[in-house]
Amino acid sequence: MILALQLPLFAAQPGGTSAVGVRLGLFTNSENDLSTPNDEVKLFGNKTNFYIEGFFNYYFVDFLAGVLNFGSYSKGDITFEIYINDVFDGRFVGQASIYPIQAGLKLTPFNEQLPGKARPYFEGGGAYVLGRETASLGPYDSYWIRYTDGSLSSESDWTWWAGGGVEFPLTESLQFDVTVKYMNVKFSGDIAGISDYSGVQFSLGIMYLNLSK
């Protein structure tokens, strides 16, 4: 017990250290259906999509950092099939892209005392999320107006996010991380028929540390 208390508690990065990196992974939406259900419409689209994120960390002290993340993912084609009296009548296609900008704090409460020098961390904060409809294809413009908000515009949301992960130092200035985050996103209007873009991000990242001397 006494030995455990003598182990270093905080992370290795000294205050003043900055870091930049990139993460690649997947984003899985909690919802994947029309915001306003309708028996005449069936929606088909990917629930899980490729996600990319650039990020910047600045360590105020060795265990606490400010974080800034810039992410992006596209749901690709979202197909709307129209049925009139249960008879297929046609389809149209929309596309949606989501761009989160996240700011918050990162807490790294353990030093390199775990197997593989692993350092767990926890992070969270606020976010500004922009969603854009990037295309609508097909001859059913009247259906597009009827079952979506009828425009190729954008929606935005001020919201929150939270998550955690594990860092693995590779060299003094380079480290690898595994991250899981939840982001709450509910637009006031729809993007390609969907307004709830909340979900979970799974990603792997690489980070370069500019160590404070």
Residue pairs with C-beta under 8 A, 6 or more apart in sequence:
7 111
7 113
8 111
8 113
9 63
9 109
9 110
9 111
10 61
10 62
10 63
10 108
10 109
10 110
10 111
11 62
11 63
11 108
11 109
11 110
11 111
11 119
11 121
12 62
12 111
12 112
12 119
12 169
13 19
13 59
13 62
13 65
13 108
13 209
13 211
14 59
14 62
14 211
14 212
15 59
15 60
15 61
15 62
15 212
16 59
16 212
17 58
17 59
17 209
17 210
17 211
17 212
18 56
18 57
18 58
18 59
18 209
18 210
19 56
19 57
19 58
19 59
19 65
19 207
19 208
19 209
19 210
20 54
20 55
20 56
20 57
20 207
20 208
20 210
21 54
21 55
21 57
21 177
21 205
21 206
21 207
21 208
22 52
22 53
22 54
22 55
22 205
22 206
23 51
23 52
23 53
23 54
23 55
23 177
23 179
23 203
23 204
23 205
24 50
24 51
24 52
24 53
24 203
24 204
24 205
25 50
25 51
25 53
25 179
25 201
25 202
25 203
25 204
26 48
26 49
26 50
26 51
26 201
26 202
26 203
27 48
27 49
27 50
27 51
27 73
27 98
27 199
27 200
27 201
27 202
28 47
28 48
28 199
28 200
28 202
29 47
29 48
29 49
29 75
29 196
29 197
29 198
29 199
30 196
30 198
30 199
30 200
31 194
31 196
31 197
31 198
32 43
32 45
32 47
32 194
33 43
33 194
34 41
34 43
34 147
34 193
34 194
35 190
35 193
35 194
35 195
35 196
36 147
38 147
39 83
40 82
40 83
40 84
40 147
41 80
41 81
41 82
41 83
41 143
41 147
41 193
42 80
42 81
42 83
43 78
43 79
43 80
43 81
43 193
43 194
44 78
44 79
44 81
45 75
45 76
45 77
45 78
45 79
45 192
45 194
46 75
46 76
49 73
49 74
49 75
49 76
50 73
50 74
51 71
51 72
51 73
51 201
51 203
52 71
52 72
52 73
53 69
53 70
53 71
53 72
53 201
53 203
53 205
54 69
54 70
54 71
55 67
55 68
55 69
55 70
55 205
55 207
56 67
56 68
56 69
57 65
57 66
57 67
57 68
57 106
57 207
58 65
58 66
59 65
59 212
60 66
63 107
63 108
63 109
64 105
64 106
64 107
64 108
65 105
65 106
65 108
66 103
66 104
66 105
66 106
67 102
67 103
67 104
67 105
67 106
67 123
67 125
68 101
68 102
68 103
69 100
69 101
69 102
69 103
70 99
70 100
70 101
71 99
71 100
71 101
71 102
71 201
72 97
72 98
72 99
72 100
73 97
73 98
74 95
74 96
74 97
74 98
74 134
75 95
75 96
75 97
75 98
75 192
76 95
77 93
77 94
77 95
78 93
78 94
78 95
78 96
78 192
78 193
78 194
79 91
79 92
79 93
80 91
80 92
80 93
80 94
80 140
80 143
80 144
80 147
80 193
81 88
81 90
81 91
82 88
82 89
82 90
82 91
82 92
82 140
82 143
83 89
90 138
90 139
90 140
90 143
91 138
91 140
92 136
92 137
92 138
92 139
92 140
92 141
92 143
92 144
93 135
93 136
93 137
93 138
94 133
94 135
94 136
94 137
94 144
94 148
94 192
94 193
95 133
95 134
95 135
95 136
95 192
96 131
96 132
96 133
96 134
96 191
96 192
96 194
97 131
97 132
97 134
98 129
98 130
98 131
98 185
98 191
98 197
99 129
99 130
99 131
99 132
100 127
100 128
100 129
100 130
100 161
100 183
100 185
101 127
101 128
101 129
101 130
102 125
102 126
102 127
102 161
102 183
103 125
103 126
103 127
104 123
104 124
104 125
104 126
104 161
105 123
105 124
105 125
106 121
106 122
106 123
107 121
107 122
107 123
108 119
108 120
108 121
108 167
109 120
109 121
109 122
110 119
110 120
111 119
112 118
112 119
112 169
114 120
116 168
117 168
117 169
118 166
118 167
118 168
119 166
119 167
119 168
119 169
120 164
120 165
120 166
120 167
121 164
121 165
121 166
121 167
122 163
122 164
123 162
123 163
123 164
123 165
123 181
124 160
124 161
124 162
124 163
125 160
125 161
126 158
126 159
126 160
126 161
127 158
127 159
127 160
127 161
127 183
128 156
128 157
128 158
128 159
129 156
129 157
129 159
129 183
129 185
129 197
130 154
130 155
130 156
131 154
131 155
131 156
131 157
131 185
131 187
131 191
131 197
132 153
132 154
132 191
133 151
133 152
133 153
133 154
133 191
133 192
134 152
135 152
136 144
136 152
138 144
144 150
147 193
148 190
148 192
148 193
149 189
149 190
153 189
154 191
155 187
155 188
155 189
155 190
155 191
155 195
156 187
157 185
157 186
157 187
157 188
159 183
159 184
159 185
159 186
160 183
160 184
161 181
161 182
161 183
161 184
162 181
162 182
163 179
163 180
163 181
163 182
163 201
164 179
164 180
164 181
165 177
165 178
165 179
165 180
166 177
166 178
167 175
167 176
167 177
167 207
168 175
168 176
168 177
169 175
170 176
172 209
172 211
173 208
173 209
173 210
173 211
174 206
174 207
174 208
174 209
175 206
175 207
175 209
176 204
176 205
176 206
176 207
177 204
177 205
177 206
177 207
178 203
178 204
178 205
179 201
179 202
179 203
179 204
179 205
180 200
180 201
180 202
181 200
181 201
181 203
182 198
182 199
182 200
182 201
183 198
183 199
183 200
183 201
184 198
185 196
185 197
185 198
185 199
186 195
186 196
186 197
186 198
187 195
187 196
187 197
188 195
189 195
191 197
